Amino acid sequence: MVRSNKEQELLLGTLDMLILQTLVMGPAHGHTIAHIIEHTSDQVLQIEQGSLYPALHRLEDRGWVSSCWGASENNRRARFYRLTAAGRKHLHQQTHRWRTMVHAIGSVLSKAGEVSR
């Protein structure tokens, strides 16, 4: 399936927002970030490593997260990501944009349902 640039941008933006929201709770390594997203979505959202790590690198390149090496829960070397002030600001903007879009889509769907009755 070929996706348009707008669809890819929306999907990447959504994953970015989910990662940033996860990091509001504090620094975490990739495995923990994916687990939190999966757990809090009742396993509906499954985050693949092939999507997660490029997203984390993209967020770091944009200055929205920073990272450092540390030891994971099982004492393995892991890269921990932390939300930056710029990332917090971006998250706030994108969350507002997302909620506006969800509300608008919900309005269209509910009104379209009324018309089709």
Number of C-alpha atoms within 10 A of each C-alpha: 3 6 8 9 9 9 11 12 12 12 12 17 15 15 19 22 21 17 24 25 19 21 21 15 10 11 18 21 21 17 17 15 22 20 16 19 20 15 13 11 11 10 12 10 14 13 18 10 12 8 11 19 14 12 17 22 15 15 20 18 11 12 14 22 24 19 17 11 11 13 12 15 9 6 8 9 12 16 17 21 25 21 26 18 12 13 24 17 13 16 21 15 12 16 16 12 11 15 11 12 12 12 11 12 12 12 12 12 12 11 11 11 10 9 8 6 5
